[in-house]
Amino acid sequence: MLKLKGSIKISGDKSISHRALIFASLCTGRVKISNLLESDDVMRTLKILTKLGIKIVKRDKNWLVFGNGTGGYIQPNQALQCGNSGTTSRLLIGAVSSNPIKCTFIGDDSLSKRPMSRLTLYLEKMGAKIELTKKDYLPLHISGDMNLIPMEHILQKASAQVKSALIFSALNLRGKTKIIETKNTRDHTEKLMEYLKIKFKKEMITKNSTSIELSGPYEIKPRDINVASDPSSAAFFIVGALIIPKSNITLKNIALNKTRIAFIDVLKKMGGKIKIKKTKTISGEDVGEINVTHSLLNGIKINASSSPYLIDEYPILSVAASQAKGITIMRGLSELRHKESDRIKSITSNLAKIGFHVISKKDDIIIKSTKKIKVKNRVKIKTYGDHRIAMSFSILNLLYENKLIIDNESCISISYPDFRKHLEMLSIL
Ligand code: S3P
């Protein structure tokens, strides 16, 4: 059987790439971005910024963004197409909201079913004029205004996208914005603000709750940004190496941000042999190497309180659980219903088709170990156009010697165009 061996550098982080482009567009001058993830989602953000009047060019492997300063977006002459990208839509709705321009945001079928009112409710309180389709969805029309009222927001849902959108809006408003997260989420926006020397105050309210205070309008001086590599993309190969006998891999340049690598603690608790070594800090993010050796895994209980930190990793953690001894229970996954697909359904229906004992009870997923499943005939895996489902089952497929037929592998380019290439680099017969 094939095994995973060797060492590679993973592609740039998706969350950081979106933010690097948007912050660069708000700087007063040229920013060089290196290791930008050139995936479909990130390219949506890049293209929309050009429609908003930002000059962006590629030079060698880097991107040069000529920022117009906060409040520097110009009136676009067409609808802004976000494709499949929730991050593009939410972050940019926030960023344009404090510019005196009118914008229409549109997306593909999946994105047009994902909720936007979780963000617009705060922007409307500030005075923004917004029209949503069926009160929650794209297409969305917004009339931006630099005179929105900066205020205090208490975020009801744990969402890094909503927090970041309100920060991008605040950077061009006169006065103080305060954002209180009742559950902490990924903090790349704050890390980039520190790196770009944007003044803000961050305070821990409790262990799991934080407040952020900032005052605009803000002049951001340009500073080049080097994007750390994506731990969520690394997660696929990490689980691959854990479940495939005789594997041993090292993944380099990975962002070791605490809000993103909670899945490694989960896998270690399951018995995974994983070593992390910090090597340096780039553009405000710690990065390092992750070494993984094949391991016998045990089932685990994951509480609902961990879900904001594991949100993108549940599909691949489910693949790990399918190969573990004992029961895995993952609780409080309601947010998975609002991702690129209803991930509770796409995880459980595909695992069940292969023959695993898997149940979804309300918002929990329970996976029971089965004696090693033998797949005799081909099983069709339905990705629902969801990149993380396609990659998770591609990893499981390594164990089943391509008996799983993945219906739409092309969606992988949404977050990781080099996935196949990197997998081939690590694969040894
Ligand atoms: C992201 C935040 C998360 C995550 C998404 C990227 C971000 O979404 O699932 O892939 O870059 O801020 P939510 O904010 O909806 O949890």
Boltz pocket constraint, residues with backbone or C-beta under 6 A from the ligand:
constraints:
  - pocket:
      binder: B
      contacts: [[A, 14], [A, 15], [A, 16], [A, 87], [A, 158], [A, 159], [A, 160], [A, 161], [A, 162], [A, 164], [A, 186], [A, 311], [A, 312]]
      max_distance: 6.0
